[in-house]
Amino acid sequence: MKILAILLLLSILYSLGSAFYFMMKDQGDSTRMVKSLTMRITLSLVLFILMMLWVYVEYIHGNGN
């Protein structure tokens, strides 16, 4: 499960980087930046929901305080 979280995090960073690249290269001529940012938001929500699910099923634990 840790590998899945790391892969999602790396995918989020790649999507953010590609959005920055498209912003610089396209100069507002296409929608590739918007699609890339939409993918980043979707991946972030998936990661957040997975983390909440893992806490709920007690796969990962809080610090106990």
PDB file of N, CA, C and O in Angstrom:
ATOM      1  N   MET A   1       0.804  -1.189   0.000  1.00  0.00           N
ATOM      2  CA  MET A   1       0.000   0.000   0.000  1.00  0.00           C
ATOM      3  C   MET A   1       0.853   1.261   0.000  1.00  0.00           C
ATOM      4  O   MET A   1       0.462   2.284  -0.561  1.00  0.00           O
ATOM      5  N   LYS A   2       2.030   1.180   0.638  1.00  0.00           N
ATOM      6  CA  LYS A   2       2.914   2.337   0.634  1.00  0.00           C
ATOM      7  C   LYS A   2       3.374   2.658  -0.784  1.00  0.00           C
ATOM      8  O   LYS A   2       3.525   3.822  -1.154  1.00  0.00           O
ATOM      9  N   ILE A   3       3.594   1.612  -1.566  1.00  0.00           N
ATOM     10  CA  ILE A   3       4.025   1.818  -2.944  1.00  0.00           C
ATOM     11  C   ILE A   3       2.937   2.518  -3.743  1.00  0.00           C
ATOM     12  O   ILE A   3       3.236   3.375  -4.575  1.00  0.00           O
ATOM     13  N   LEU A   4       1.680   2.166  -3.504  1.00  0.00           N
ATOM     14  CA  LEU A   4       0.566   2.827  -4.190  1.00  0.00           C
ATOM     15  C   LEU A   4       0.509   4.308  -3.832  1.00  0.00           C
ATOM     16  O   LEU A   4       0.293   5.147  -4.707  1.00  0.00           O
ATOM     17  N   ALA A   5       0.697   4.633  -2.576  1.00  0.00           N
ATOM     18  CA  ALA A   5       0.683   6.037  -2.145  1.00  0.00           C
ATOM     19  C   ALA A   5       1.844   6.806  -2.775  1.00  0.00           C
ATOM     20  O   ALA A   5       1.675   7.950  -3.197  1.00  0.00           O
ATOM     21  N   ILE A   6       3.006   6.188  -2.840  1.00  0.00           N
ATOM     22  CA  ILE A   6       4.171   6.837  -3.450  1.00  0.00           C
ATOM     23  C   ILE A   6       3.956   7.032  -4.944  1.00  0.00           C
ATOM     24  O   ILE A   6       4.296   8.084  -5.488  1.00  0.00           O
ATOM     25  N   LEU A   7       3.400   6.037  -5.606  1.00  0.00           N
ATOM     26  CA  LEU A   7       3.126   6.168  -7.038  1.00  0.00           C
ATOM     27  C   LEU A   7       2.105   7.266  -7.313  1.00  0.00           C
ATOM     28  O   LEU A   7       2.253   8.025  -8.270  1.00  0.00           O
ATOM     29  N   LEU A   8       1.079   7.352  -6.486  1.00  0.00           N
ATOM     30  CA  LEU A   8       0.097   8.429  -6.645  1.00  0.00           C
ATOM     31  C   LEU A   8       0.739   9.796  -6.420  1.00  0.00           C
ATOM     32  O   LEU A   8       0.458  10.743  -7.154  1.00  0.00           O
ATOM     33  N   LEU A   9       1.590   9.898  -5.419  1.00  0.00           N
ATOM     34  CA  LEU A   9       2.260  11.162  -5.147  1.00  0.00           C
ATOM     35  C   LEU A   9       3.169  11.557  -6.311  1.00  0.00           C
ATOM     36  O   LEU A   9       3.197  12.724  -6.703  1.00  0.00           O
ATOM     37  N   LEU A  10       3.899  10.611  -6.857  1.00  0.00           N
ATOM     38  CA  LEU A  10       4.756  10.897  -8.011  1.00  0.00           C
ATOM     39  C   LEU A  10       3.926  11.286  -9.235  1.00  0.00           C
ATOM     40  O   LEU A  10       4.331  12.151 -10.011  1.00  0.00           O
ATOM     41  N   SER A  11       2.774  10.653  -9.406  1.00  0.00           N
ATOM     42  CA  SER A  11       1.885  11.010 -10.517  1.00  0.00           C
ATOM     43  C   SER A  11       1.346  12.427 -10.348  1.00  0.00           C
ATOM     44  O   SER A  11       1.208  13.163 -11.325  1.00  0.00           O
ATOM     45  N   ILE A  12       1.045  12.804  -9.120  1.00  0.00           N
ATOM     46  CA  ILE A  12       0.573  14.156  -8.840  1.00  0.00           C
ATOM     47  C   ILE A  12       1.662  15.174  -9.185  1.00  0.00           C
ATOM     48  O   ILE A  12       1.385  16.196  -9.813  1.00  0.00           O
ATOM     49  N   LEU A  13       2.889  14.892  -8.777  1.00  0.00           N
ATOM     50  CA  LEU A  13       3.988  15.804  -9.083  1.00  0.00           C
ATOM     51  C   LEU A  13       4.254  15.893 -10.582  1.00  0.00           C
ATOM     52  O   LEU A  13       4.540  16.974 -11.098  1.00  0.00           O
ATOM     53  N   TYR A  14       4.162  14.758 -11.287  1.00  0.00           N
ATOM     54  CA  TYR A  14       4.350  14.767 -12.736  1.00  0.00           C
ATOM     55  C   TYR A  14       3.264  15.591 -13.416  1.00  0.00           C
ATOM     56  O   TYR A  14       3.551  16.352 -14.340  1.00  0.00           O
ATOM     57  N   SER A  15       2.038  15.447 -12.974  1.00  0.00           N
ATOM     58  CA  SER A  15       0.931  16.204 -13.551  1.00  0.00           C
ATOM     59  C   SER A  15       1.111  17.699 -13.313  1.00  0.00           C
ATOM     60  O   SER A  15       0.830  18.506 -14.199  1.00  0.00           O
ATOM     61  N   LEU A  16       1.573  18.069 -12.140  1.00  0.00           N
ATOM     62  CA  LEU A  16       1.819  19.467 -11.841  1.00  0.00           C
ATOM     63  C   LEU A  16       2.944  20.021 -12.719  1.00  0.00           C
ATOM     64  O   LEU A  16       2.854  21.139 -13.225  1.00  0.00           O
ATOM     65  N   GLY A  17       3.990  19.233 -12.892  1.00  0.00           N
ATOM     66  CA  GLY A  17       5.096  19.654 -13.754  1.00  0.00           C
ATOM     67  C   GLY A  17       4.679  19.793 -15.204  1.00  0.00           C
ATOM     68  O   GLY A  17       5.095  20.732 -15.883  1.00  0.00           O
ATOM     69  N   SER A  18       3.861  18.868 -15.683  1.00  0.00           N
ATOM     70  CA  SER A  18       3.417  18.956 -17.077  1.00  0.00           C
ATOM     71  C   SER A  18       2.486  20.150 -17.267  1.00  0.00           C
ATOM     72  O   SER A  18       2.501  20.772 -18.329  1.00  0.00           O
ATOM     73  N   ALA A  19       1.681  20.481 -16.266  1.00  0.00           N
ATOM     74  CA  ALA A  19       0.826  21.668 -16.359  1.00  0.00           C
ATOM     75  C   ALA A  19       1.685  22.929 -16.457  1.00  0.00           C
ATOM     76  O   ALA A  19       1.369  23.837 -17.225  1.00  0.00           O
ATOM     77  N   PHE A  20       2.754  22.985 -15.692  1.00  0.00           N
ATOM     78  CA  PHE A  20       3.664  24.126 -15.771  1.00  0.00           C
ATOM     79  C   PHE A  20       4.314  24.208 -17.148  1.00  0.00           C
ATOM     80  O   PHE A  20       4.433  25.291 -17.721  1.00  0.00           O
ATOM     81  N   TYR A  21       4.732  23.066 -17.673  1.00  0.00           N
ATOM     82  CA  TYR A  21       5.340  23.036 -19.007  1.00  0.00           C
ATOM     83  C   TYR A  21       4.352  23.511 -20.066  1.00  0.00           C
ATOM     84  O   TYR A  21       4.703  24.315 -20.930  1.00  0.00           O
ATOM     85  N   PHE A  22       3.124  23.020 -20.002  1.00  0.00           N
ATOM     86  CA  PHE A  22       2.119  23.424 -20.983  1.00  0.00           C
ATOM     87  C   PHE A  22       1.775  24.909 -20.845  1.00  0.00           C
ATOM     88  O   PHE A  22       1.487  25.577 -21.837  1.00  0.00           O
ATOM     89  N   MET A  23       1.807  25.421 -19.611  1.00  0.00           N
ATOM     90  CA  MET A  23       1.532  26.836 -19.408  1.00  0.00           C
ATOM     91  C   MET A  23       2.596  27.690 -20.102  1.00  0.00           C
ATOM     92  O   MET A  23       2.284  28.718 -20.704  1.00  0.00           O
ATOM     93  N   MET A  24       3.843  27.255 -20.011  1.00  0.00           N
ATOM     94  CA  MET A  24       4.926  28.019 -20.622  1.00  0.00           C
ATOM     95  C   MET A  24       4.968  27.837 -22.142  1.00  0.00           C
ATOM     96  O   MET A  24       5.246  28.790 -22.870  1.00  0.00           O
ATOM     97  N   LYS A  25       4.698  26.641 -22.615  1.00  0.00           N
ATOM     98  CA  LYS A  25       4.867  26.346 -24.043  1.00  0.00           C
ATOM     99  C   LYS A  25       3.667  26.791 -24.871  1.00  0.00           C
ATOM    100  O   LYS A  25       3.851  27.362 -25.946  1.00  0.00           O
ATOM    101  N   ASP A  26       2.456  26.549 -24.407  1.00  0.00           N
ATOM    102  CA  ASP A  26       1.263  26.782 -25.221  1.00  0.00           C
ATOM    103  C   ASP A  26       0.835  28.244 -25.268  1.00  0.00           C
ATOM    104  O   ASP A  26       0.157  28.646 -26.214  1.00  0.00           O
ATOM    105  N   GLN A  27       1.202  29.039 -24.294  1.00  0.00           N
ATOM    106  CA  GLN A  27       0.849  30.456 -24.257  1.00  0.00           C
ATOM    107  C   GLN A  27      -0.663  30.683 -24.361  1.00  0.00           C
ATOM    108  O   GLN A  27      -1.102  31.663 -24.964  1.00  0.00           O
ATOM    109  N   GLY A  28      -1.458  29.782 -23.777  1.00  0.00           N
ATOM    110  CA  GLY A  28      -2.907  29.941 -23.760  1.00  0.00           C
ATOM    111  C   GLY A  28      -3.617  29.471 -25.014  1.00  0.00           C
ATOM    112  O   GLY A  28      -4.789  29.794 -25.207  1.00  0.00           O
ATOM    113  N   ASP A  29      -2.940  28.713 -25.878  1.00  0.00           N
ATOM    114  CA  ASP A  29      -3.540  28.275 -27.137  1.00  0.00           C
ATOM    115  C   ASP A  29      -4.279  26.947 -27.050  1.00  0.00           C
ATOM    116  O   ASP A  29      -5.018  26.599 -27.970  1.00  0.00           O
ATOM    117  N   SER A  30      -4.097  26.200 -25.968  1.00  0.00           N
ATOM    118  CA  SER A  30      -4.761  24.895 -25.883  1.00  0.00           C
ATOM    119  C   SER A  30      -5.266  24.660 -24.459  1.00  0.00           C
ATOM    120  O   SER A  30      -5.055  25.477 -23.562  1.00  0.00           O
ATOM    121  N   THR A  31      -5.933  23.533 -24.280  1.00  0.00           N
ATOM    122  CA  THR A  31      -6.493  23.204 -22.966  1.00  0.00           C
ATOM    123  C   THR A  31      -5.676  22.126 -22.255  1.00  0.00           C
ATOM    124  O   THR A  31      -6.153  21.529 -21.290  1.00  0.00           O
ATOM    125  N   ARG A  32      -4.466  21.875 -22.714  1.00  0.00           N
ATOM    126  CA  ARG A  32      -3.660  20.816 -22.090  1.00  0.00           C
ATOM    127  C   ARG A  32      -3.327  21.132 -20.638  1.00  0.00           C
ATOM    128  O   ARG A  32      -3.274  20.225 -19.808  1.00  0.00           O
ATOM    129  N   MET A  33      -3.101  22.403 -20.318  1.00  0.00           N
ATOM    130  CA  MET A  33      -2.789  22.768 -18.939  1.00  0.00           C
ATOM    131  C   MET A  33      -3.991  22.491 -18.033  1.00  0.00           C
ATOM    132  O   MET A  33      -3.830  21.960 -16.934  1.00  0.00           O
ATOM    133  N   VAL A  34      -5.177  22.844 -18.484  1.00  0.00           N
ATOM    134  CA  VAL A  34      -6.384  22.618 -17.681  1.00  0.00           C
ATOM    135  C   VAL A  34      -6.607  21.126 -17.461  1.00  0.00           C
ATOM    136  O   VAL A  34      -6.954  20.706 -16.357  1.00  0.00           O
ATOM    137  N   LYS A  35      -6.410  20.331 -18.495  1.00  0.00           N
ATOM    138  CA  LYS A  35      -6.566  18.873 -18.362  1.00  0.00           C
ATOM    139  C   LYS A  35      -5.549  18.304 -17.386  1.00  0.00           C
ATOM    140  O   LYS A  35      -5.871  17.419 -16.594  1.00  0.00           O
ATOM    141  N   SER A  36      -4.327  18.808 -17.440  1.00  0.00           N
ATOM    142  CA  SER A  36      -3.288  18.326 -16.541  1.00  0.00           C
ATOM    143  C   SER A  36      -3.596  18.698 -15.091  1.00  0.00           C
ATOM    144  O   SER A  36      -3.399  17.884 -14.188  1.00  0.00           O
ATOM    145  N   LEU A  37      -4.076  19.914 -14.863  1.00  0.00           N
ATOM    146  CA  LEU A  37      -4.430  20.323 -13.499  1.00  0.00           C
ATOM    147  C   LEU A  37      -5.654  19.571 -12.993  1.00  0.00           C
ATOM    148  O   LEU A  37      -5.751  19.263 -11.805  1.00  0.00           O
ATOM    149  N   THR A  38      -6.591  19.275 -13.896  1.00  0.00           N
ATOM    150  CA  THR A  38      -7.756  18.474 -13.508  1.00  0.00           C
ATOM    151  C   THR A  38      -7.319  17.074 -13.085  1.00  0.00           C
ATOM    152  O   THR A  38      -7.844  16.520 -12.120  1.00  0.00           O
ATOM    153  N   MET A  39      -6.363  16.509 -13.806  1.00  0.00           N
ATOM    154  CA  MET A  39      -5.836  15.189 -13.443  1.00  0.00           C
ATOM    155  C   MET A  39      -5.143  15.251 -12.086  1.00  0.00           C
ATOM    156  O   MET A  39      -5.258  14.320 -11.289  1.00  0.00           O
ATOM    157  N   ARG A  40      -4.426  16.337 -11.818  1.00  0.00           N
ATOM    158  CA  ARG A  40      -3.741  16.481 -10.528  1.00  0.00           C
ATOM    159  C   ARG A  40      -4.747  16.536  -9.389  1.00  0.00           C
ATOM    160  O   ARG A  40      -4.548  15.902  -8.353  1.00  0.00           O
ATOM    161  N   ILE A  41      -5.815  17.281  -9.570  1.00  0.00           N
ATOM    162  CA  ILE A  41      -6.837  17.375  -8.525  1.00  0.00           C
ATOM    163  C   ILE A  41      -7.496  16.020  -8.304  1.00  0.00           C
ATOM    164  O   ILE A  41      -7.737  15.622  -7.164  1.00  0.00           O
ATOM    165  N   THR A  42      -7.788  15.313  -9.392  1.00  0.00           N
ATOM    166  CA  THR A  42      -8.406  13.985  -9.279  1.00  0.00           C
ATOM    167  C   THR A  42      -7.491  13.021  -8.534  1.00  0.00           C
ATOM    168  O   THR A  42      -7.941  12.300  -7.644  1.00  0.00           O
ATOM    169  N   LEU A  43      -6.209  13.005  -8.894  1.00  0.00           N
ATOM    170  CA  LEU A  43      -5.258  12.118  -8.214  1.00  0.00           C
ATOM    171  C   LEU A  43      -5.112  12.490  -6.743  1.00  0.00           C
ATOM    172  O   LEU A  43      -4.984  11.611  -5.892  1.00  0.00           O
ATOM    173  N   SER A  44      -5.130  13.770  -6.442  1.00  0.00           N
ATOM    174  CA  SER A  44      -5.029  14.205  -5.048  1.00  0.00           C
ATOM    175  C   SER A  44      -6.234  13.749  -4.240  1.00  0.00           C
ATOM    176  O   SER A  44      -6.091  13.309  -3.099  1.00  0.00           O
ATOM    177  N   LEU A  45      -7.411  13.851  -4.826  1.00  0.00           N
ATOM    178  CA  LEU A  45      -8.615  13.380  -4.132  1.00  0.00           C
ATOM    179  C   LEU A  45      -8.590  11.870  -3.924  1.00  0.00           C
ATOM    180  O   LEU A  45      -8.982  11.380  -2.864  1.00  0.00           O
ATOM    181  N   VAL A  46      -8.133  11.137  -4.925  1.00  0.00           N
ATOM    182  CA  VAL A  46      -8.025   9.677  -4.795  1.00  0.00           C
ATOM    183  C   VAL A  46      -7.062   9.324  -3.669  1.00  0.00           C
ATOM    184  O   VAL A  46      -7.359   8.449  -2.855  1.00  0.00           O
ATOM    185  N   LEU A  47      -5.915   9.992  -3.612  1.00  0.00           N
ATOM    186  CA  LEU A  47      -4.945   9.724  -2.550  1.00  0.00           C
ATOM    187  C   LEU A  47      -5.534  10.066  -1.178  1.00  0.00           C
ATOM    188  O   LEU A  47      -5.354   9.309  -0.224  1.00  0.00           O
ATOM    189  N   PHE A  48      -6.233  11.193  -1.072  1.00  0.00           N
ATOM    190  CA  PHE A  48      -6.841  11.585   0.196  1.00  0.00           C
ATOM    191  C   PHE A  48      -7.880  10.561   0.646  1.00  0.00           C
ATOM    192  O   PHE A  48      -7.910  10.175   1.814  1.00  0.00           O
ATOM    193  N   ILE A  49      -8.727  10.124  -0.276  1.00  0.00           N
ATOM    194  CA  ILE A  49      -9.763   9.146   0.064  1.00  0.00           C
ATOM    195  C   ILE A  49      -9.137   7.816   0.471  1.00  0.00           C
ATOM    196  O   ILE A  49      -9.596   7.176   1.416  1.00  0.00           O
ATOM    197  N   LEU A  50      -8.091   7.400  -0.239  1.00  0.00           N
ATOM    198  CA  LEU A  50      -7.399   6.160   0.141  1.00  0.00           C
ATOM    199  C   LEU A  50      -6.791   6.264   1.535  1.00  0.00           C
ATOM    200  O   LEU A  50      -6.880   5.323   2.324  1.00  0.00           O
ATOM    201  N   MET A  51      -6.177   7.398   1.839  1.00  0.00           N
ATOM    202  CA  MET A  51      -5.573   7.564   3.165  1.00  0.00           C
ATOM    203  C   MET A  51      -6.652   7.529   4.257  1.00  0.00           C
ATOM    204  O   MET A  51      -6.455   6.924   5.310  1.00  0.00           O
ATOM    205  N   MET A  52      -7.786   8.178   3.998  1.00  0.00           N
ATOM    206  CA  MET A  52      -8.871   8.141   4.974  1.00  0.00           C
ATOM    207  C   MET A  52      -9.414   6.721   5.138  1.00  0.00           C
ATOM    208  O   MET A  52      -9.727   6.301   6.253  1.00  0.00           O
ATOM    209  N   LEU A  53      -9.525   5.989   4.046  1.00  0.00           N
ATOM    210  CA  LEU A  53      -9.981   4.601   4.100  1.00  0.00           C
ATOM    211  C   LEU A  53      -8.991   3.739   4.873  1.00  0.00           C
ATOM    212  O   LEU A  53      -9.399   2.888   5.664  1.00  0.00           O
ATOM    213  N   TRP A  54      -7.700   3.946   4.655  1.00  0.00           N
ATOM    214  CA  TRP A  54      -6.681   3.170   5.361  1.00  0.00           C
ATOM    215  C   TRP A  54      -6.719   3.457   6.861  1.00  0.00           C
ATOM    216  O   TRP A  54      -6.501   2.552   7.668  1.00  0.00           O
ATOM    217  N   VAL A  55      -6.990   4.691   7.238  1.00  0.00           N
ATOM    218  CA  VAL A  55      -7.127   5.013   8.661  1.00  0.00           C
ATOM    219  C   VAL A  55      -8.379   4.337   9.214  1.00  0.00           C
ATOM    220  O   VAL A  55      -8.358   3.802  10.322  1.00  0.00           O
ATOM    221  N   TYR A  56      -9.461   4.359   8.451  1.00  0.00           N
ATOM    222  CA  TYR A  56     -10.723   3.760   8.910  1.00  0.00           C
ATOM    223  C   TYR A  56     -10.578   2.259   9.146  1.00  0.00           C
ATOM    224  O   TYR A  56     -11.084   1.748  10.145  1.00  0.00           O
ATOM    225  N   VAL A  57      -9.903   1.544   8.254  1.00  0.00           N
ATOM    226  CA  VAL A  57      -9.734   0.100   8.416  1.00  0.00           C
ATOM    227  C   VAL A  57      -8.510  -0.229   9.261  1.00  0.00           C
ATOM    228  O   VAL A  57      -8.134  -1.392   9.405  1.00  0.00           O
ATOM    229  N   GLU A  58      -7.893   0.810   9.818  1.00  0.00           N
ATOM    230  CA  GLU A  58      -6.736   0.688  10.720  1.00  0.00           C
ATOM    231  C   GLU A  58      -5.525   0.040  10.054  1.00  0.00           C
ATOM    232  O   GLU A  58      -4.765  -0.685  10.697  1.00  0.00           O
ATOM    233  N   TYR A  59      -5.353   0.310   8.756  1.00  0.00           N
ATOM    234  CA  TYR A  59      -4.120  -0.123   8.105  1.00  0.00           C
ATOM    235  C   TYR A  59      -2.972   0.794   8.498  1.00  0.00           C
ATOM    236  O   TYR A  59      -1.843   0.340   8.684  1.00  0.00           O
ATOM    237  N   ILE A  60      -3.263   2.089   8.626  1.00  0.00           N
ATOM    238  CA  ILE A  60      -2.303   3.035   9.162  1.00  0.00           C
ATOM    239  C   ILE A  60      -2.910   3.662  10.405  1.00  0.00           C
ATOM    240  O   ILE A  60      -4.131   3.743  10.533  1.00  0.00           O
ATOM    241  N   HIS A  61      -2.059   4.103  11.320  1.00  0.00           N
ATOM    242  CA  HIS A  61      -2.532   4.626  12.588  1.00  0.00           C
ATOM    243  C   HIS A  61      -2.016   6.038  12.782  1.00  0.00           C
ATOM    244  O   HIS A  61      -0.964   6.415  12.265  1.00  0.00           O
ATOM    245  N   GLY A  62      -2.773   6.801  13.531  1.00  0.00           N
ATOM    246  CA  GLY A  62      -2.324   8.140  13.915  1.00  0.00           C
ATOM    247  C   GLY A  62      -1.256   8.032  14.981  1.00  0.00           C
ATOM    248  O   GLY A  62      -0.819   6.933  15.323  1.00  0.00           O
ATOM    249  N   ASN A  63      -0.835   9.177  15.510  1.00  0.00           N
ATOM    250  CA  ASN A  63       0.221   9.142  16.526  1.00  0.00           C
ATOM    251  C   ASN A  63      -0.317   8.812  17.919  1.00  0.00           C
ATOM    252  O   ASN A  63       0.473   8.657  18.850  1.00  0.00           O
ATOM    253  N   GLY A  64      -1.620   8.702  18.086  1.00  0.00           N
ATOM    254  CA  GLY A  64      -2.189   8.266  19.354  1.00  0.00           C
ATOM    255  C   GLY A  64      -2.378   9.362  20.384  1.00  0.00           C
ATOM    256  O   GLY A  64      -2.788   9.075  21.509  1.00  0.00           O
ATOM    257  N   ASN A  65      -2.098  10.590  20.040  1.00  0.00           N
ATOM    258  CA  ASN A  65      -2.284  11.692  20.996  1.00  0.00           C
ATOM    259  C   ASN A  65      -3.666  12.257  20.878  1.00  0.00           C
ATOM    260  O   ASN A  65      -4.015  13.192  21.599  1.00  0.00           O
TER     261      ASN A  65
END
